[in-house]
Amino acid sequence: MARKLIITQFKSASGHPKDQGATVRALGIRKLNHTVEHDDTPQIRGMVFKVRHLVKVEEQN
């Protein structure tokens, strides 16, 4: 079974570059404190790395 990442936005993307806001939206996060679950893939990890100052990530087995 694939590992999962639980991603929660805790800081607003407003006031940050547009590409970071687009990355948050592409992760499926709609608003502040919204949590989404994704498979742990290199693509998702790269997206999380780009907005690591805006989101909190937890690993789930």
N, CA, C and O atoms as a DFTB+ gen file, in Angstrom:
244 C
 N C O
     1  1       0.839      -1.179       0.000
     2  2       0.000       0.000       0.000
     3  2       0.887       1.245       0.000
     4  3       1.901       1.288       0.696
     5  1       0.513       2.232      -0.762
     6  2       1.312       3.450      -0.896
     7  2       1.199       4.308       0.360
     8  3       0.168       4.332       1.033
     9  1       2.286       5.008       0.653
    10  2       2.271       5.933       1.776
    11  2       1.445       7.153       1.379
    12  3       1.328       7.479       0.198
    13  1       0.884       7.810       2.366
    14  2       0.043       8.982       2.141
    15  2       0.670      10.195       2.822
    16  3       1.381      10.066       3.818
    17  1       0.394      11.369       2.268
    18  2       0.775      12.629       2.874
    19  2      -0.503      13.389       3.220
    20  3      -1.394      13.540       2.385
    21  1      -0.578      13.864       4.457
    22  2      -1.678      14.698       4.899
    23  2      -1.149      16.133       4.873
    24  3      -0.231      16.467       5.623
    25  1      -1.716      16.976       4.023
    26  2      -1.217      18.328       3.810
    27  2      -2.278      19.325       4.262
    28  3      -3.426      19.271       3.819
    29  1      -1.879      20.240       5.155
    30  2      -2.772      21.259       5.692
    31  2      -2.166      22.630       5.473
    32  3      -1.002      22.855       5.803
    33  1      -2.944      23.548       4.918
    34  2      -2.469      24.914       4.743
    35  2      -2.693      25.671       6.044
    36  3      -3.812      25.716       6.555
    37  1      -1.619      26.272       6.586
    38  2      -1.748      27.027       7.823
    39  2      -1.439      28.509       7.637
    40  3      -1.651      29.299       8.557
    41  1      -0.941      28.898       6.466
    42  2      -0.601      30.285       6.200
    43  2      -1.142      30.654       4.823
    44  3      -1.124      29.835       3.905
    45  1      -1.617      31.870       4.682
    46  2      -2.228      32.317       3.438
    47  2      -1.195      32.461       2.321
    48  3      -0.054      32.856       2.559
    49  1      -1.611      32.139       1.118
    50  2      -0.758      32.312      -0.061
    51  2      -0.860      33.727      -0.604
    52  3      -0.107      34.103      -1.501
    53  1      -1.778      34.507      -0.072
    54  2      -1.926      35.893      -0.486
    55  2      -0.671      36.672      -0.108
    56  3      -0.167      36.553       1.009
    57  1      -0.184      37.456      -1.033
    58  2       1.028      38.216      -0.783
    59  2       2.292      37.489      -1.182
    60  3       3.387      38.042      -1.081
    61  1       2.153      36.259      -1.634
    62  2       3.274      35.456      -2.125
    63  2       3.190      35.404      -3.653
    64  3       2.162      35.763      -4.226
    65  1       4.252      34.964      -4.312
    66  2       4.203      34.888      -5.777
    67  2       3.022      34.057      -6.285
    68  3       2.585      33.113      -5.626
    69  1       2.517      34.419      -7.457
    70  2       1.347      33.743      -8.031
    71  2       1.568      32.252      -8.227
    72  3       0.643      31.459      -8.055
    73  1       2.791      31.863      -8.586
    74  2       3.029      30.434      -8.820
    75  2       2.889      29.628      -7.538
    76  3       2.525      28.454      -7.598
    77  1       3.166      30.221      -6.381
    78  2       2.992      29.503      -5.118
    79  2       1.509      29.337      -4.799
    80  3       1.093      28.289      -4.306
    81  1       0.720      30.355      -5.076
    82  2      -0.722      30.238      -4.897
    83  2      -1.306      29.189      -5.826
    84  3      -2.197      28.433      -5.439
    85  1      -0.802      29.146      -7.047
    86  2      -1.265      28.143      -8.010
    87  2      -0.881      26.736      -7.560
    88  3      -1.638      25.788      -7.770
    89  1       0.283      26.597      -6.948
    90  2       0.723      25.291      -6.457
    91  2      -0.177      24.820      -5.322
    92  3      -0.545      23.647      -5.269
    93  1      -0.533      25.722      -4.417
    94  2      -1.449      25.373      -3.315
    95  2      -2.784      24.922      -3.887
    96  3      -3.343      23.922      -3.438
    97  1      -3.302      25.647      -4.872
    98  2      -4.576      25.256      -5.492
    99  2      -4.456      23.918      -6.217
   100  3      -5.385      23.110      -6.191
   101  1      -3.312      23.683      -6.865
   102  2      -3.111      22.422      -7.588
   103  2      -3.044      21.235      -6.629
   104  3      -3.363      20.109      -7.010
   105  1      -2.638      21.482      -5.408
   106  2      -2.646      20.422      -4.396
   107  2      -4.068      20.093      -3.946
   108  3      -4.293      19.080      -3.283
   109  1      -5.020      20.942      -4.301
   110  2      -6.415      20.705      -3.940
   111  2      -6.831      21.425      -2.680
   112  3      -7.918      21.186      -2.155
   113  1      -5.970      22.314      -2.187
   114  2      -6.292      23.068      -0.980
   115  2      -7.118      24.279      -1.387
   116  3      -6.701      25.063      -2.238
   117  1      -8.289      24.429      -0.779
   118  2      -9.226      25.475      -1.176
   119  2      -9.195      26.701      -0.268
   120  3      -9.416      27.818      -0.735
   121  1      -8.925      26.508       1.016
   122  2      -8.931      27.630       1.946
   123  2      -8.001      27.334       3.120
   124  3      -7.471      26.229       3.236
   125  1      -7.809      28.304       3.971
   126  2      -6.944      28.177       5.125
   127  2      -7.441      27.060       6.041
   128  3      -8.646      26.908       6.244
   129  1      -6.524      26.290       6.584
   130  2      -6.795      25.154       7.477
   131  2      -7.502      23.995       6.773
   132  3      -8.022      23.097       7.435
   133  1      -7.526      24.006       5.453
   134  2      -8.093      22.897       4.696
   135  2      -7.046      21.787       4.621
   136  3      -5.862      22.064       4.430
   137  1      -7.469      20.553       4.768
   138  2      -6.569      19.407       4.748
   139  2      -6.910      18.505       3.571
   140  3      -8.078      18.225       3.305
   141  1      -5.875      18.057       2.873
   142  2      -6.045      17.112       1.769
   143  2      -5.092      15.947       1.976
   144  3      -4.114      16.054       2.715
   145  1      -5.387      14.838       1.317
   146  2      -4.560      13.637       1.409
   147  2      -4.126      13.248      -0.005
   148  3      -4.947      13.170      -0.919
   149  1      -2.821      13.004      -0.170
   150  2      -2.266      12.611      -1.463
   151  2      -1.328      11.435      -1.274
   152  3      -0.772      11.239      -0.194
   153  1      -1.153      10.647      -2.337
   154  2      -0.121       9.609      -2.323
   155  2       1.243      10.279      -2.265
   156  3       1.428      11.376      -2.792
   157  1       2.185       9.621      -1.630
   158  2       3.542      10.146      -1.496
   159  2       4.312       9.849      -2.777
   160  3       4.882       8.769      -2.933
   161  1       4.324      10.823      -3.699
   162  2       5.029      10.676      -4.970
   163  2       6.054      11.803      -5.094
   164  3       5.930      12.821      -4.412
   165  1       7.053      11.644      -5.941
   166  2       8.031      12.713      -6.132
   167  2       7.395      14.020      -6.620
   168  3       7.862      15.104      -6.268
   169  1       6.347      13.924      -7.418
   170  2       5.688      15.123      -7.924
   171  2       5.023      15.904      -6.794
   172  3       5.159      17.125      -6.716
   173  1       4.310      15.206      -5.928
   174  2       3.645      15.857      -4.794
   175  2       4.688      16.404      -3.827
   176  3       4.524      17.503      -3.298
   177  1       5.756      15.651      -3.593
   178  2       6.835      16.129      -2.718
   179  2       7.434      17.426      -3.249
   180  3       7.727      18.336      -2.474
   181  1       7.615      17.516      -4.554
   182  2       8.156      18.727      -5.156
   183  2       7.225      19.906      -4.976
   184  3       7.677      21.020      -4.708
   185  1       5.925      19.674      -5.121
   186  2       4.952      20.736      -4.920
   187  2       4.951      21.207      -3.466
   188  3       4.893      22.405      -3.192
   189  1       5.015      20.260      -2.550
   190  2       5.050      20.592      -1.126
   191  2       6.321      21.369      -0.795
   192  3       6.284      22.323      -0.017
   193  1       7.442      20.964      -1.384
   194  2       8.703      21.662      -1.134
   195  2       8.621      23.126      -1.561
   196  3       9.182      24.005      -0.907
   197  1       7.923      23.375      -2.654
   198  2       7.813      24.734      -3.180
   199  2       7.023      25.647      -2.241
   200  3       7.295      26.845      -2.168
   201  1       6.050      25.090      -1.527
   202  2       5.210      25.899      -0.630
   203  2       5.351      25.445       0.825
   204  3       4.410      25.562       1.610
   205  1       6.510      24.937       1.173
   206  2       6.730      24.379       2.509
   207  2       6.522      25.392       3.632
   208  3       6.265      25.003       4.771
   209  1       6.630      26.682       3.326
   210  2       6.425      27.726       4.325
   211  2       4.939      28.045       4.529
   212  3       4.587      28.811       5.426
   213  1       4.076      27.466       3.705
   214  2       2.635      27.722       3.790
   215  2       1.841      26.513       4.288
   216  3       0.692      26.656       4.708
   217  1       2.442      25.333       4.243
   218  2       1.698      24.110       4.582
   219  2       2.419      23.301       5.649
   220  3       3.621      23.441       5.873
   221  1       1.630      22.446       6.299
   222  2       2.150      21.489       7.271
   223  2       1.899      20.095       6.685
   224  3       0.815      19.820       6.170
   225  1       2.899      19.222       6.766
   226  2       2.793      17.897       6.152
   227  2       2.994      16.816       7.208
   228  3       3.914      16.891       8.022
   229  1       2.130      15.819       7.185
   230  2       2.257      14.651       8.047
   231  2       2.289      13.411       7.155
   232  3       1.550      13.327       6.174
   233  1       3.136      12.466       7.493
   234  2       3.204      11.207       6.757
   235  2       2.319      10.183       7.440
   236  3       2.259      10.108       8.668
   237  1       1.634       9.398       6.626
   238  2       0.752       8.355       7.142
   239  2       1.074       7.065       6.390
   240  3       1.242       7.071       5.170
   241  1       1.156       5.974       7.122
   242  2       1.440       4.675       6.489
   243  2       0.208       4.022       5.973
   244  3       0.278       2.927       5.414
